């Protein structure tokens, strides 16, 4: 894929995604909590790709909470964050998006593999969702990581430069 950058309000992308899935969240007893850092709501991004990446993370959160739970989405300003792209380091202002769930978590032995194409522990699915997340974040010259403790849920942390064109 090609990235078509345009200025977006990250809160609009997230709120639109949550609005479209509201009935599903209610049916599945999922509580949503959002906090947006108002000092950093605008980002240069490919809105379609970024929305798809966030939706893939939400899909995994829903799968991890079959009897309900909480999904927390927060954004945070990261002034002067260091990114490494193509072997070079650049320090630029960034946006951090955290998506936490209260699901069953990820086994420690699987944490290093969740972004591998075709890796899955689910009985259905292709194992491509999180590989796509990583690809989209990389296309934006950003970073993604996952944190988890079994039984304690999972947290995906995405860090994006506010303007990827500022990174060589």
N, C-alpha and C positions, 0 to 999 in steps of 0.2 A: 503494500500500500503506500500511497503517497499522502503526505500530510498537507492539508489545505488550512493554513493558519488564518484565524480571524479572532478578533477580541470577543470574549465571552465573559459573562458573569458566572462564576462557578456555582454560585447559589442557584441561579436559574437552571443550569444543567441538572444539578442534583434534585432540586424541587420538582422539576418536570418529570424526572425519572421516578421519584417517589409518588407523585400524583398519579402517574399511569399505573402504578402497582398497588395503590391504596387498598382496593377491594381485596386483593390477594393477602396483603399484610393483615387486614382485619380478620379475614376468614381463618388465617393460620395463627392468630393470636400473637402477632408480632408487634411490639411497641417500637416506635421510632423516636429517636432523640437526635436533634441536629443543633449544631452550634457553628455559626459562620463568623470568622474573624472579619469584621467590617473593614479593617485596614487593608485587606488584600482580597478583593472579590473579583477583580478583573485579571484575566490570563489570556495570552495568545495561544490558541489551541485549535485543533481540529475537533469541533464539537461533536460530530457524529462518532468519530473513533473514541474519543474520551468518554462519551456517554455509554458506548458499548462496553468499554473496559470496566466502568463502574457497575454496570448491570451484571457483568459476569461475576464480579466480586459479590454482589448482592445475591445472585443465584446460589453461590456456594454457601453464603450465610444462611439462606433459607433452607437449603438441604441439611445443614448442620443443626437446625432447630426444628425438628418435625413436630414438636409439641408446643411450640411458641418460644418466645424469648424477647431479647432487646437487641436492636441494631442502633449503634451510635455512629453518627457521621459528623466529623468536625473538620474545620479548615483552620489553618494557622499561617501567619506570615513568617517567613524565614529570611530575614535580611542578610545578605552576604553569605549565602549558602554555597559550599564548594561542590561542584559537579565535575566528574571526569568523563570526557567524551572523546573518543578516538585517541586515547592515550594522553590527552591534554587536560589540565585542570583549569576550570574557570570558576570564578567567584561572582555570583549574580544573585539578585533578589529572587526569591522563590515562594511557592505556595505548597503547603503540605496538606494532604487530604488523608484523614484516618477513618477507616471503616472497621468498627469493632462489632463482634457478635458474641452472644452468650451461649453459643452452641457447644458441641462436644469437643471442639479443638482438633488439632492436628498432631498426630504422633510424632515424637522427636525424630525418628528415623525417616519420616516423610518430608520434614520441613525443607530440606535442601533439594527436594525433587518437585515441589508443587508447580513450578514454572516450566517444567520439562514438557514438551509436546507429547501427547498421548498418555501421560501419567495420570492415573485416577485410581481411587479406591472405591468409587461408586459402582453400583450394579448397572446403571445407565449413564450415558454421556460418553463423550469422546476423549476427554482429557485435554481439550484444546482451549478451554475458557481462560485459564490462568496463563497459559502460554501466550494467548492473544493479549491479555492484560500487560504482560511484560513487554511484548513487542510494541504496543501502542505507547507505553511510557518511554521506551527507548527511542521511538520515532520522535517524541517530544523532547529528547535529550535529558530525560528525567531518570529517577530512580524509584524502584519499588522493592519493598521487603515485606515479609510476613513474620509475625510474632505469634506464638501460641504455646499454651500449656494444655495437655490433655485434660478434658473436663472443665476447662476455664474459658473456652471460646478461642477465637482467633482475631487478630488485628492486622489489617493490611495498611501499609503506610506508603503513600505515593508522594514523591517530591518532584515538582515541576518548576522549571525556570519560568518566570512570568512572561518572558519573551525568548523562546528557543533560538531565535536568530542571533542572540547576543553571545551564543556559545559556538566557537568555531568548529 
